[in-house]
Every structure is written in C-alpha cells, then in structure tokens.
C-alpha cells in the first residue's frame, strides 16, 4: 500500500488544477480518472472564465497559451424586444472576462502535470474511497487488472455529479437541494466567425438563444428547446434558421452559417450539496454543485472551490493548523449560493417558461430596467464577472 498526501478523484479541470497548485508548494498528489485522457479532452464544455479564474491559472503556471489565444471581453449584450443593450462590464466593475474553451484548458493542465512528473492515473477503474472519517483516508482502484490501495491525508472529490465521492457520503450526513428546469439547451459548435465580438444573450418570444464563441473562427451557439427534443430532428439548416429568427435583425442579417462539428442537448438544473466536507473528504466543483449555464458559473465555481481548498491545504502543511480546512465548506458554499442565485435569476429572466403574457411582460420590464438603470446594470455586471473573494 502506497502513501500520498492528497488523493484527487477526477482529472477534469478542477482536479488537475488542484494537483498543479499543490505541486507548486511541494505537496504531493495522485489524480485518478476513470476515462482516457483523449476522452476527457474531447468533452465540449464551458468557454467563459472570470478574471479570478484567469489569475489562478496564471498563478499555477498554466496560463501562457490562454493569455496568447484567449479573447478578453469588456462587455456583454442583452438582446430583447428586437433590440440589444450592451452591458459595459469593465466600466461598471473594473473587471473583464476571458473566452477560452475548457477543452483547451484541459489540455494545458494535463500537459503541465505530465511535464512536471505529476502522477495521473488514466482509466482507473472501480475507484472506491474509505476511512475518510478517521485520522487518515484510503482510496483503492484497479489498473490493468491489479487492485491498488493508497493511504492519504485528504481526498478531493473532483469527479462530478455522477462521481463516486459524493455517493460515498452517508445519506444522513448530507443535504441535497435541487431544481430541474423544464427545458434544455441545444448547442452547436461550428467553424464559422462569431456573429458578434462579445456574447449575445437573447430573450425572444420563441425562446432563449445565446451567441458565443471559442475563437475568432469558431462559434458556439445555443437555443432553448424542449427537454425531450430529438437531436436528429435538428439538422443544421433548421438550427440556423431558428437562431436567425430569435436574433435582432442586426445580428441575424450577418449570421454566417456552416456545418456543425458537434451538436448536443443539455438539461438545466440547479443543485447544491451541503456540507462540502466530510472528515478528510472534500467535495469540489460539480460533485457538490451544478448551476444552469446561463451565467457561465459552473467551471468558475469549481475553480473557486479549488482556490479555497488549496489555500487550506497549504496552511495545514505549513503550520499544522486545521482552521482553514474547517472553514472550507462554509467559505465555498457562501460563493456557491451567491452564484446559484444569480444563475437561477438570469435563467428565469431570459427563458420562456410558459405562454402567459404576464410572464413575458415582466421579463421585458426587468430587462428594460437593467438597460436604463446604472445601478441595475452594475448589479448584473458585478455578479456576471464574479464576486470578489473575501
């Protein structure tokens, strides 16, 4: 049986970033991932980073390509009632956001950990955790037919909503909060120039749409759709026609279309598990919380968890103090609930929930208020760029 300081379950961005940050402080970790590296790097995920996330990636030494190739945005557009209103994030908050695809970030992190000799076990099968309520914890897994055990000081559960770590917590010790939304997002990725220089969120009578991008030549577009829609019923031509209908004329008229290279329908939910610490087990990212993608908070919240846990572990190994470890759950959850509220509010504001005219009239009234009131615009911008760490 081997011994390591920190066992990290899951080699997505949060798991690899935590491992990389710990490495910069001389703290040893092992990362266990049930899938292949190729599978993980092929997953299409988020593309908008808060500047706090950008700063932490640079601190970890993995931000060079992001700073060269990422697209820094100073604003965002809210389109409604056949017009669009720009929210000047930089002017209102002093902050920007960065567009950089999670697939590229995943590659950067894996390259950094591999290049520095980090221990990543791809295709770790039947991962199990045990004894995390005691003085040490244990992780076991199967690799190439051999069952292996690792003793560790701490376990970081970065293995997502369906992972083993949260499922290993006794039901009486955890409280789950969930809201499932009655629609999904139909997303398409295409090698076409973006329709606008910044993201465009549209509230339309036919449903929500979002114009995003991954680079100056690759676009990511979304349409609100029924949860039970069949992806095969959405050929590219139908998608582009529907998107054009939901956009203000100034964008619809210059929309450049092309063949999709990826297309999928994603459900939307709000989910929070409390607490986020159980003895020597710490839940991180999607293992503990999920937000609808409307506010682009999912990856950024996972990185925020990593920041808090990294600082706590560094303090523990430097001073022997448990104080920051004991505060991990409350500090992380304070930010999680703020982001969950904002994501719920923004989702409610921008999507079609029913045919009630009163609902749409109230949405439009609130959107006009944001467009006309500097205070309302500032509140939106402050949440969108990410609340400051305290």
C-alpha positions as CSV (number, residue, x, y, z in Angstrom):
1,X,0.0,0.0,0.0
2,X,1.4,3.4,-1.0
3,X,1.1,6.7,0.8
4,X,0.4,10.1,-0.6
5,X,-0.6,13.5,0.9
6,X,-3.6,14.2,-1.3
7,X,-5.7,11.8,-3.5
8,X,-7.7,13.6,-6.1
9,X,-10.6,11.8,-7.8
10,X,-11.3,13.2,-11.3
11,X,-8.9,14.6,-13.9
12,X,-11.1,17.4,-15.2
13,X,-10.0,21.0,-14.8
14,X,-10.6,21.2,-11.1
15,X,-8.8,18.0,-10.3
16,X,-5.8,18.8,-12.4
17,X,-5.7,22.5,-11.3
18,X,-5.7,21.5,-7.7
19,X,-2.9,19.0,-8.3
20,X,-0.9,21.6,-10.2
21,X,-1.3,24.2,-7.5
22,X,-0.3,21.7,-4.8
23,X,2.8,20.8,-6.8
24,X,3.9,24.5,-6.8
25,X,4.0,24.3,-3.0
26,X,5.7,20.9,-2.8
27,X,2.6,18.9,-1.8
28,X,2.3,15.5,-3.4
29,X,-0.9,14.3,-5.0
30,X,-2.2,11.5,-7.2
31,X,-5.1,12.0,-9.6
32,X,-7.4,9.1,-10.5
33,X,-9.5,9.3,-13.6
34,X,-11.8,6.6,-14.9
35,X,-11.7,7.7,-18.5
36,X,-8.9,8.0,-21.0
37,X,-7.1,11.3,-21.5
38,X,-8.4,11.5,-25.0
39,X,-12.0,11.1,-23.8
40,X,-11.7,13.8,-21.2
41,X,-10.0,16.3,-23.6
42,X,-12.7,15.7,-26.2
43,X,-15.6,16.8,-24.0
44,X,-17.2,20.1,-25.1
45,X,-17.7,22.3,-22.0
46,X,-17.7,25.9,-20.9
47,X,-15.8,28.7,-22.5
48,X,-16.1,31.8,-20.3
49,X,-13.7,32.5,-17.5
50,X,-14.0,35.0,-14.7
51,X,-10.8,37.0,-14.3
52,X,-10.3,35.5,-10.8
53,X,-10.1,32.1,-12.6
54,X,-7.6,33.6,-15.1
55,X,-5.4,34.9,-12.3
56,X,-5.4,31.5,-10.5
57,X,-4.5,29.7,-13.8
58,X,-1.6,32.1,-14.2
59,X,-0.5,31.5,-10.6
60,X,-0.5,27.8,-11.3
61,X,1.8,28.4,-14.3
62,X,-0.7,27.1,-16.9
63,X,-2.0,30.3,-18.4
64,X,0.6,31.2,-21.1
65,X,-1.4,29.8,-24.0
66,X,-4.7,31.2,-22.6
67,X,-3.2,34.7,-22.4
68,X,-2.0,34.4,-26.0
69,X,-5.1,32.8,-27.6
70,X,-8.0,33.7,-25.3
71,X,-10.3,36.5,-26.1
72,X,-10.7,39.2,-23.3
73,X,-14.2,40.8,-23.3
74,X,-15.1,44.1,-21.7
75,X,-18.8,43.7,-22.1
76,X,-21.8,41.5,-22.9
77,X,-25.0,42.1,-24.8
78,X,-28.6,41.5,-23.7
79,X,-31.0,41.4,-26.6
80,X,-34.7,41.7,-26.2
81,X,-37.7,43.3,-27.8
82,X,-35.9,43.4,-31.2
83,X,-33.0,45.4,-29.9
84,X,-29.7,44.8,-28.0
85,X,-28.2,46.6,-25.0
86,X,-24.6,46.3,-24.1
87,X,-23.5,46.0,-20.5
88,X,-20.1,47.5,-20.1
89,X,-18.5,45.1,-17.6
90,X,-15.2,46.9,-17.4
91,X,-16.7,50.3,-16.8
92,X,-19.1,49.1,-14.2
93,X,-16.8,46.8,-12.3
94,X,-13.2,47.3,-13.4
95,X,-13.2,43.6,-14.4
96,X,-13.2,41.7,-17.7
97,X,-14.0,38.1,-18.7
98,X,-12.0,35.7,-20.8
99,X,-13.3,33.4,-23.6
100,X,-11.1,30.3,-23.7
101,X,-12.6,26.8,-24.3
102,X,-12.5,24.3,-21.5
103,X,-11.2,21.7,-23.9
104,X,-8.1,23.9,-24.4
105,X,-7.7,24.5,-20.7
106,X,-8.0,20.7,-20.1
107,X,-5.1,20.1,-22.5
108,X,-3.0,22.9,-20.9
109,X,-3.5,21.4,-17.4
110,X,-2.8,17.8,-18.5
111,X,0.4,18.9,-20.3
112,X,1.6,20.8,-17.2
113,X,1.0,18.0,-14.8
114,X,2.6,15.4,-17.2
115,X,5.5,17.7,-17.9
116,X,6.3,18.2,-14.2
117,X,6.1,14.5,-13.4
118,X,2.6,14.6,-11.9
119,X,1.0,11.3,-11.1
120,X,-2.2,10.9,-13.1
121,X,-3.7,7.5,-13.5
122,X,-6.0,7.4,-16.5
123,X,-8.5,4.6,-16.8
124,X,-8.5,4.0,-13.1
125,X,-11.4,1.5,-12.7
126,X,-13.7,0.8,-9.8
127,X,-12.4,3.7,-7.7
128,X,-13.5,3.4,-4.0
129,X,-12.9,5.6,-1.0
130,X,-12.9,4.5,2.6
131,X,-12.0,5.6,6.2
132,X,-12.3,9.3,5.4
133,X,-13.9,9.9,8.8
134,X,-10.8,8.8,10.6
135,X,-7.2,10.1,11.0
136,X,-6.2,9.1,7.5
137,X,-8.2,8.1,4.4
138,X,-7.8,5.3,1.9
139,X,-8.5,5.1,-1.9
140,X,-8.5,1.9,-3.9
141,X,-8.7,1.4,-7.7
142,X,-8.0,-1.1,-10.4
143,X,-5.3,-0.6,-13.1
144,X,-4.6,-3.1,-15.7
145,X,-6.3,-5.8,-13.7
146,X,-4.4,-5.1,-10.5
147,X,-6.2,-3.8,-7.4
148,X,-4.2,-1.0,-5.7
149,X,-4.6,0.9,-2.4
150,X,-3.4,4.4,-1.5
151,X,-3.3,5.8,2.0
152,X,-3.6,9.6,2.1
153,X,-4.1,12.6,4.3
154,X,-7.0,14.0,2.3
155,X,-9.3,13.2,-0.6
156,X,-10.5,15.8,-3.0
157,X,-13.7,14.7,-4.8
158,X,-13.4,16.4,-8.2
159,X,-15.3,13.6,-10.0
160,X,-18.5,15.4,-11.0
161,X,-22.2,15.0,-10.4
162,X,-22.2,11.2,-11.1
163,X,-18.9,10.5,-9.3
164,X,-18.1,8.1,-6.5
165,X,-17.1,10.7,-3.9
166,X,-20.4,12.3,-3.0
167,X,-22.1,8.9,-3.4
168,X,-19.8,7.5,-0.7
169,X,-21.1,10.0,1.9
170,X,-23.7,8.6,4.3
171,X,-27.1,9.9,3.3
172,X,-27.9,11.2,6.8
173,X,-24.8,13.4,6.7
174,X,-25.6,15.3,3.5
175,X,-28.4,17.6,2.4
176,X,-29.2,17.9,-1.3
177,X,-31.1,20.8,-2.9
178,X,-32.2,20.6,-6.5
179,X,-34.3,22.4,-9.1
180,X,-34.7,20.9,-12.6
181,X,-35.7,23.3,-15.3
182,X,-38.4,22.3,-17.9
183,X,-36.2,22.8,-21.0
184,X,-32.7,22.2,-22.3
185,X,-30.1,23.9,-24.4
186,X,-29.5,22.7,-27.9
187,X,-25.8,23.6,-28.6
188,X,-23.9,23.6,-31.8
189,X,-20.2,24.1,-32.5
190,X,-19.1,25.3,-35.9
191,X,-16.0,26.7,-37.6
192,X,-17.6,30.0,-38.6
193,X,-16.8,33.5,-37.4
194,X,-18.8,34.7,-34.4
195,X,-21.8,36.9,-35.2
196,X,-20.6,39.5,-32.6
197,X,-17.4,40.5,-30.9
198,X,-19.0,39.7,-27.5
199,X,-21.5,37.3,-26.2
200,X,-25.2,38.0,-27.0
201,X,-27.9,36.7,-24.8
202,X,-31.4,36.9,-26.3
203,X,-34.8,36.8,-24.7
204,X,-37.3,36.1,-27.5
205,X,-40.9,35.0,-27.7
206,X,-39.8,31.8,-29.4
207,X,-37.3,31.1,-26.6
208,X,-33.8,31.9,-25.4
209,X,-30.7,31.9,-27.5
210,X,-27.0,32.6,-26.9
211,X,-24.3,33.6,-29.4
212,X,-20.9,32.6,-28.0
213,X,-17.5,31.7,-29.4
214,X,-14.4,29.7,-28.8
215,X,-12.1,31.7,-31.0
216,X,-12.3,34.3,-33.8
217,X,-13.0,31.5,-36.2
218,X,-15.1,29.0,-34.1
219,X,-18.5,29.7,-32.7
220,X,-20.7,28.1,-30.1
221,X,-24.5,28.8,-30.4
222,X,-27.4,27.7,-28.2
223,X,-31.1,27.5,-28.4
224,X,-33.7,26.8,-25.7
225,X,-35.5,23.6,-26.6
226,X,-37.9,21.1,-25.0
227,X,-36.1,18.5,-22.8
228,X,-37.5,15.6,-24.9
229,X,-36.4,17.0,-28.3
230,X,-34.6,14.5,-30.5
231,X,-31.3,15.8,-31.7
232,X,-31.9,14.1,-35.1
233,X,-34.9,16.5,-35.6
234,X,-32.4,19.4,-35.6
235,X,-30.4,19.3,-38.9
236,X,-28.0,22.2,-39.2
237,X,-30.3,24.1,-41.6
238,X,-33.2,24.1,-39.1
239,X,-30.9,25.2,-36.3
240,X,-29.5,28.2,-38.2
241,X,-33.0,29.2,-39.4
242,X,-34.3,29.1,-35.8
243,X,-31.3,31.0,-34.4
244,X,-31.8,33.7,-37.1
245,X,-35.4,34.1,-36.1
246,X,-34.5,34.7,-32.4
247,X,-31.8,37.3,-33.0
248,X,-32.2,41.0,-33.5
249,X,-32.1,41.9,-37.2
250,X,-28.6,43.5,-37.0
251,X,-27.2,40.1,-35.9
252,X,-29.5,37.8,-37.9
253,X,-28.6,39.5,-41.1
254,X,-24.9,38.9,-40.7
255,X,-25.0,35.4,-39.2
256,X,-22.5,33.2,-41.1
257,X,-23.5,29.5,-41.1
258,X,-21.7,26.3,-41.7
259,X,-21.6,22.6,-40.9
260,X,-21.7,21.6,-37.3
261,X,-18.8,19.8,-35.8
262,X,-20.6,19.0,-32.6
263,X,-24.3,19.1,-31.6
264,X,-26.0,18.2,-28.3
265,X,-28.9,18.9,-26.0
266,X,-28.1,19.6,-22.3
267,X,-30.6,19.6,-19.5
268,X,-30.5,22.5,-17.0
269,X,-30.6,22.2,-13.2
270,X,-29.6,23.9,-10.0
271,X,-28.1,21.6,-7.5
272,X,-26.2,22.1,-4.2
273,X,-25.0,19.6,-1.6
274,X,-24.3,20.7,1.9
275,X,-21.9,20.5,3.6
276,X,-18.9,20.1,1.2
277,X,-16.5,18.5,3.8
278,X,-16.8,15.1,5.5
279,X,-13.8,14.4,7.6
280,X,-10.9,14.0,5.3
281,X,-13.1,14.2,2.1
282,X,-13.7,17.5,0.4
283,X,-16.2,17.8,-2.5
284,X,-15.1,20.2,-5.3
285,X,-17.0,21.5,-8.3
286,X,-19.8,19.5,-9.9
287,X,-19.5,16.9,-7.2
288,X,-21.1,19.4,-4.8
289,X,-23.0,21.9,-7.0
290,X,-24.4,22.4,-10.5
291,X,-25.8,25.6,-12.0
292,X,-27.6,26.2,-15.3
293,X,-25.0,27.5,-17.8
294,X,-26.8,30.8,-18.3
295,X,-24.5,32.7,-16.0
296,X,-21.3,30.8,-17.0
297,X,-20.6,29.9,-13.4
298,X,-20.0,26.2,-13.5
299,X,-16.3,26.0,-14.2
300,X,-15.6,29.2,-12.4
301,X,-17.3,27.9,-9.2
302,X,-15.2,24.7,-9.4
303,X,-12.0,26.8,-9.7
304,X,-13.2,28.9,-6.7
305,X,-13.5,25.7,-4.7
306,X,-10.0,24.8,-5.7
307,X,-8.7,28.1,-4.6
308,X,-10.2,27.8,-1.1
309,X,-9.1,24.1,-0.7
310,X,-5.6,24.8,-2.0
311,X,-5.1,27.7,0.5
312,X,-6.4,25.5,3.3
313,X,-4.1,22.6,2.5
314,X,-1.1,24.8,2.1
315,X,-1.8,26.3,5.5
316,X,-2.2,22.9,7.0
317,X,1.1,21.5,5.7
318,X,2.9,24.7,6.6
319,X,1.6,25.4,10.1
320,X,-0.3,22.2,11.1
321,X,-3.4,24.3,11.6
322,X,-6.9,22.9,10.8
323,X,-8.6,26.3,10.8
324,X,-8.9,26.9,7.1
325,X,-9.7,23.2,6.4
326,X,-12.6,23.5,8.9
327,X,-13.8,26.7,7.1
328,X,-13.6,25.1,3.6
329,X,-17.3,24.2,3.4
330,X,-18.7,27.5,4.7
331,X,-16.4,29.6,2.6
332,X,-17.0,27.7,-0.6
333,X,-20.8,27.5,0.0
334,X,-21.1,31.2,0.5
335,X,-19.9,31.7,-3.0
336,X,-21.8,28.8,-4.4
337,X,-25.2,30.1,-3.1
338,X,-24.5,33.6,-4.5
339,X,-23.7,32.1,-7.9
340,X,-26.7,29.7,-7.7
341,X,-29.0,32.6,-7.0
342,X,-27.6,34.6,-9.9
343,X,-27.7,31.7,-12.4
344,X,-31.3,31.0,-11.3
345,X,-32.3,34.6,-11.7
346,X,-30.6,35.1,-15.1
347,X,-32.1,31.8,-16.3
348,X,-35.6,32.9,-15.2
349,X,-35.2,36.3,-16.8
350,X,-34.0,35.1,-20.2
351,X,-36.0,31.9,-20.9
352,X,-39.6,31.2,-22.0
353,X,-41.3,29.2,-19.2
354,X,-44.9,29.4,-20.3
355,X,-47.3,31.1,-22.8
356,X,-48.5,33.5,-20.1
357,X,-48.3,37.1,-21.5
358,X,-47.8,38.4,-18.0
359,X,-44.6,36.4,-17.5
360,X,-43.1,37.8,-20.7
361,X,-44.2,41.3,-20.0
362,X,-42.5,41.2,-16.6
363,X,-39.3,39.8,-18.2
364,X,-39.2,42.7,-20.7
365,X,-39.8,45.2,-17.9
366,X,-36.9,43.9,-15.9
367,X,-34.6,43.8,-19.0
368,X,-35.5,47.5,-19.8
369,X,-34.8,48.4,-16.2
370,X,-31.3,46.8,-16.4
371,X,-30.8,48.7,-19.7
372,X,-31.9,52.0,-18.2
373,X,-30.7,51.9,-14.6
374,X,-26.9,52.2,-14.0
375,X,-27.5,50.6,-10.5
376,X,-29.3,47.6,-12.0
377,X,-26.7,47.2,-14.7
378,X,-23.9,47.4,-12.1
379,X,-25.5,44.7,-10.0
380,X,-25.8,42.4,-13.1
381,X,-22.2,43.1,-14.1
382,X,-20.8,42.5,-10.6
383,X,-22.4,39.1,-10.5
384,X,-21.5,38.2,-14.1
385,X,-17.8,38.9,-13.8
386,X,-17.7,37.1,-10.4
387,X,-18.0,38.4,-6.9
388,X,-14.7,39.3,-5.3
389,X,-13.1,36.9,-2.8
390,X,-13.3,37.7,0.8
